[in-house]
Amino acid sequence: MERIALVIPTLNAGLEFTEVLTLINDQSSVLDKKIIFDSESEDETVKIAVKNGFKVEKIKRANFGHGKSRTYIAKVLKDYDYIIYMTQDVFFQRNALKELVDFIKSDSDLGVVYGKQEVDFEKSNIFEKKAREFNYPETSMIKRYQDRDRLGIKTVFSSDAFAIYRSRILEEVGYFPEVNFAEDMAVAAKMIKKGYAVGYCAEAKCYHSHNYSVLEEYKRMKIIGEFHRENPWIQKEFGSNESEGIKSVIEEFKYLLRNGKFYLIPESILRFGMKYLGYRSGCRK
């Protein structure tokens, strides 16, 4: 029997974490292990996890890294055939776990499959909603190396907010690189270059919401720019991140006009301008 572990790295997850874990437990029949790796939370995170039947492992906050810590977790769980990584602020919709598991089991070439993220309008603005729709379409897909001319950088898009990995392939490509952002894209690119595939399961749905300010958008894009500056091979191999950004701008303008939100176009221009400045700042040495 193939075994599946679900992992959540945590830090001060807050009271909403109870709902996150309840939604997981409602679908946990496909899981063999539920575990959080906590970075010295100062709130009730650990107590909530234990109360909901999760095993707790602790990581020193100073030693946490998005790539490094996920590699450590994968090695701890090396006896499991699949590892589901998610973040502490993801709320599953009905049958999300089963859909994700069924999808990765449908093709032995799949190294990772990520689910569809939607926004909760009470927690997000219209720009976040459009970004989610741009990155997470309605149709599932399997992406391979030969798709790079058609999909560009989107060929290696993935998200560890809600994704399942096939352990043997993750190990074969050397696990996650030691980066503090976009470790999911980096490992997806390594898998595709190795001849494996990346899947997107539109039926595995979750709510994952942010409400970034313009300044937060700038800072986030600066980190993305730094990632691509330090990992130039990804864009050389799969296409420019900036060309994908241009597509996003055009699609957002169309979306605002189609929904009668033309008065938000100036804010949209401001946001994209700040994103671009942040990205270019991060790209500079």
Summary of the structure (lengths in Angstrom):
residues: 285
radius of gyration: 18.6
end to end distance: 49.3
largest distance: 56.0
contacts: 948
relative contact order: 0.14
helix: 51%
strand: 18%
